Structures are given as C-alpha cells and as structure tokens.
Amino acid sequence: MMTIASAATTFFMMRAVVVMVVFTAMIVVVVCVVVMVVMTAVLFFMVCHDDSFD
C-alpha cells in the first residue's frame, strides 16, 4: 500500500516531469519560430539584394 508521503512524492515527481516536458516543448517551439523567421528574413534580404543588383 502507498502511504500519503509516497503518494505525494509520486505526484510531485510526475508534476515536475510534466513541467519539464512543457518547458522543453516551449523552448523547441520558440527555437523553431526564431529559425523560421531568421531564414525568411535572410532569404527575403538575399532576393531583394539580388534584384537590386539586376
């Protein structure tokens, strides 16, 4: 049988894991968005630069 302490410990461990997973997912999403924005800006700049040269 699980005691109140072990149940609480398990609950907090699971909660910590969930928080870590959510935090990691947020970081991944932010990194992906930043990379997409930077790539779009670089491609846009290169296209404009090439057009200005032509």
N, C-alpha and C positions, 0 to 999 in steps of 0.2 A: 504493500500500500504506500501511496505517496503522501508525505506529510505536507503541511501547509508551507513550510520553508522550501522544500524541494519543488513544490508546485510553483511557488513564487519565483524561485530561481530559474526554473524552466521557462516560465512566462517572460521574465526579463531577458533571458538569453535569446528567445525567439524574437522578442521585440527588438533587441539590439541587432539581430541578423536582418530583420526586415528594414530597419533604419539604414543599415549599411548598404543593403541591396538598393533601396530607393536612392540613397545618396550617390552610389556608383552610377545608377541609371541616369540621374540628373547630370552628373559630370559628363557621361558619354554623350548625352543629347546636346549639352552645351558645346562640347568639343566638335561634334558633327556640324552643328549650326555655324559655328565660327569658321570651320574649314570650308563649308559651302559658301559662306558669304565672302571669305577671302578669295577663294577660287573664282567666284563670279566676278568680283571686283578686278582681279588680275586679268581674267580673260577679257572683260569689258575694256579695261585700260589698254591691253595689247591690241584689240580690234580697233579702238579709236586711234591708237598710236599708228598702227599700220595704215589706216585710212588717211590720216593726216599726212603720212609720207607719200602716199599715192596721189 
